[in-house]
């Protein structure tokens, strides 16, 4: 692909996500009663936001601790935390949701290697899917009586568990997998030449899965981060809906995580708000209050991760442009 055609190709790839975000935003704002919405913003109890800030920050520190364990605690914890925040910043401002690749690139430069770090991020995301599916499965029967809801939740949970089991098998059989990959050289020698070291590094990054105690520690730290996330989002919701219950946010957060998986512009604009507004409608939360909560909640997330992420990039001596170019060079 030529240098001229690559930007054009990237533009076509990002346009569908931008279009979805614009459509969702238009729908959200068409439905809003602006007087009621402004009143919801004016009457909110913003003292809850002050309570949220420390809980929000601690939840990310706890989450970074889980990643630190997956990395066998080799890099300094502060570095792990800041680079994770840089990943969130990249997701907020760069196309193609490059945050995961970006933090693998940043941390991989410190002697760990891109593919080894990236494999730990894959494991972390799989664990998140398991916890999100479990949260949805656990709260859905308490929220709505939808025929087959429990069965669907079980199927999703089993699918994610199967994915985790596949990662476990890869981790337990690294030599066999690498030997199988090398045998591809008889048919695709160029593939093996380029990919051998990267596949080996990726498999090495899965090694923590074979240590049961480490496995449990990762699960517990990630679960704790989810509990703190629920509490922090709940406190923000209380600012706009004083009688909100913790169950509402547990359910809404699981729905929200599914919502941001949809294609969208950088920063999940529109789909983030729509997911939370839709989830809160189940509890008869007024539309304008739910939208006000979602916008403030999203702004707080972008603001905090932006501050930490910017500081991380300065510490790493990287700009977003340099990081974008660096990530694009990491190809199999």
Order of alpha helices (4+ residues) and beta strands (2+ residues): alpha-alpha-alpha-alpha-alpha-alpha-alpha-alpha-alpha-alpha-alpha-alpha-alpha-alpha
